[in-house]
Amino acid sequence: MTYIVNDNCIACKYTDCVEVCPVDCFYEGENMLVIHPDECIDCGVCEPECPADAIRPDTDPEAEKWVEFNRKYSEMWPVIVTKKDPLPDAEEMDGKEGKMDLFSEAPGEGG
């Protein structure tokens, strides 16, 4: 099993999860995070830290498509290990539908 980040993270990008990850498997895009599925050790400590409920186990019924999505972008984006402020409209965007339209492939700063 592994954990994934889904589209609930888009336009929010809370980073509470990266501080608790013991293996630094989070990667930062411009407006979301992903987890490298081969680096995740399935500890689950990140899942309850996400205010947007964007981190799910790969056993979740909707998670299958997100495993490869997370893999793809974790290989393109820089690792993130330090908590940062969420995006400016995070509270407003939390829970919104159709956020894939807002997704950016651009990398974040990492760090």
C-alpha positions, 0 to 999 in steps of 0.5 A, a space after each residue: 500500500 501507498 498513499 496518494 494526493 488527489 485533486 483536493 490539494 489543488 489550489 490549497 497546497 497545505 503542507 502540514 503533511 510534509 513536516 510529519 513525513 519520516 521519509 521525505 516523499 512529498 514533492 511540490 508543484 506550483 499549486 499542489 503536492 504529490 507523494 512518490 508511491 515508491 518512496 512512501 513507507 505506508 506509515 499513514 502519519 500524513 493523512 490526518 494532517 491534511 486539512 483538505 482531506 487530499 491524502 488517501 490510501 491507494 486502497 481508496 476506491 478513487 485512488 487508483 488513477 492518482 497513483 500514476 499521477 503522483 508518480 509522474 509529478 514526483 519525478 518532475 517536481 522538487 522534494 519538499 520537507 519544510 512546512 510553508 504557508 498554504 496558497 492565498 485562497 486555500 480556505 476558499 478553494 478547500 472542498 471545491 469541485 472541478 479543481 483539475 481545471 486549475 492544475 498546473 504542471 509547473 514545479 514548486 520551489 521545493 525546500 
